[in-house]
């Protein structure tokens, strides 16, 4: 079902830090083309783009999806209408990385500005242009489902899964196969409330400040050597760290891109 490997690591340092017996990490950041939360779903998505020259995406500035697409489809132009979301050093680092990709045309502005520009281009462009769903949502796909199944087979049923939620596609793929999962919301407050009401197993309506999450990611980097993003992984770990009681066996899905150095 999938040609992409599934990497599961156990991290005793994080287990001690969180006060639990085991922490298993699903290293989606190690997938090819930069990895990240939508990399598996993009495998199927890109197969239907043979006659497309330009792909248009309305998402956050420095979008993971745009980054992976630019690596997977170097012959196509990726137009990113990037919404500034106040992601500090991480947003700046990802935006700079995308600006350096020859086949990415990135605009950055407010939600209103970028939505208007995206819709304008959608009205004007026809053949050889493809406009993705808002946020690059791909829906549940068989490749991701297969990966979830592999993880569930490798780990025992006592592991509770934690995953950062943007579109909710990955969370839904896990919920389809086990109820032993919690999705941690990462979006702006209004979207978090909507997702909380519409997604099964979603939590984290209240979240720590960006500064707090950045400090937490720095602490984890010093502890383990792993530098993950403060937007998605920062939300997951800040949620876990503030819980009084956690399951003794955790499975954390690492869904940020790989090798992004954003700490100054």
Secondary structure, 3 states (H helix, E strand, C coil): CCCCCCCEEECHHHHHHHCCCEEEEEEHHHCCCCCCCCHHHHHHHHHHCCCCCEEEEEEECCCHHHHHHHHHCCCCEEEEEEECCCCHHHHHHHHHHHHCCCCEEEEEECHHHHHHHHHHHHHHCCCCEEECCHHHCCCCCHHHHHHHHHHHHHCCCCCEEEEEECCCHHHHHHHCCCCCEEEEECCCHHHHHHHHHHCCCEECCCCCCHHHHHHHHHHHHHHHCCCCCCCCHHHHHHHHHHCCCCCCEEEEEECCCCCCCCCC
